[in-house]
Amino acid sequence: MPDDIRDALGEIGVATERIDDALADGSIVDLTFEALINGADTGRYGVEDVAEMSGIDPTVARALWLSLGFPLGGERQFSDADLGALAAAREFFDLPEELPLLLNQTRALSAATARLAETMTDRLLDGIRVATEEDVPQEEIALELTRVLRMDSLNELVLHMFRRQMVSVFGRRLGLAQSGSVSEVTTTVGFADLAGFTRMSHRLSSEELAQFLDEFESITIDTVAEFGGRVIKTIGDEIMFVADDTSAAVEIGLRLIEVVGGSSGLAALRVGLARGSVVVRRGDYFGDAVNKAARLTSFAYPDSVLASNSVKEATAESFAWRSLGRVSLKDLGPTRIWRASRVGAPRSSRAATTARGSRRLRAE
């Protein structure tokens, strides 16, 4: 088996000495993965080397590397692929004048791809864990990686997803740019979080908690997309989403409660909605509507959707609304709150939940 992995790694250009060292110190799986993903020559160049070869000032090269979220820890930690990326950056941006723009975009892209990398390696790591528990030799696990990793297909898939997202964002914000505003939009912001999640998480094993969160995330992301909304971020047991159509935002909130509450093992959901002008920055949203939606979520009773007055007024004829009066939200002042439900829903269930919600609101 050691000879098989030597042959496989040798075919993609990994030096024999590196293979022997990795077999000796037990890092053959790590070396194999790195070689398959990033190329066989990682660790070939230092920062001065790649700067000179790409035509970029060493200070700029260091700044770019740090903006990716990686420390400059070793003398030689760069590959031909890193060199190519630096050369592409030099051609695309007018450096050093546009360096701040390049660094901002690099930080944002790095944060997004870091999460993608975490997600896409979960399946591989689960398989490696099981194989290790079954005492499968490390060189055999490494050899299997050379068989299952297909970077050409993965590159095509990731690039396609990025292109589709670019077209979607460009089309959505083009009108704003032409009217003189790029970062300020009017939209409906929603937050949804699981009630009692902290208590529940203490009762779950690590594997059960991971499975639970995967299911919660998949349900919420699919539901938001189904009604034309966009998930902005997920934070453990909470998601933030936006929808340009206010009725769609309310529908998302109600539907999330139905599908999450109807899923075996998932806890009750609380949703807060607010509409207003927000600032869009690097894919995130900021402003009073964001803060108000978050505050409303903390006020909401389990399995309820609370909304600001602007949301209710925009959708008064599409949903049934129940006033919960005015409350003072921290840093936002007095706010009139409404509870949403579907037209024709049994009044008894709406009234019971509203009453419980009202008592909590007054207590707050």
Buried (B, 14 or more C-beta within 10 A) or exposed (E): EBEEBBEBBEEEEBEEEBBEEBBEEEBBBEBBBBBBBBBBBBBBBBBEBBBBBBEBBBEBBBBBBBBBEEEEEEEEBBBBEBBEBBBEBBEEBEBEEEBEEBBEBBBBBBBBBEEEEEEEEEEBEEBBEEBEEEEBBBBBBBBBBBEEBEEEEEEEEEEEEBEEEEEEEEEEBEEBEEEEEEEEBBBBBBBBBBBEBEEBBEEBEEEEBEEBBEBBBEBBBEBBEEBBBBBBEBEBBBBBBBBBBBBBBBBBBBBBBBBBEEEEEBBBBBBBBBBBEBEBEEBEBEBBBBBBBBBBBBBBBBBBBBBBBBBBEBBEEBBBBBEBEEBEBEEBEEBBBBBBBBEEEEEEEBEEBBEEBBEBBEEE
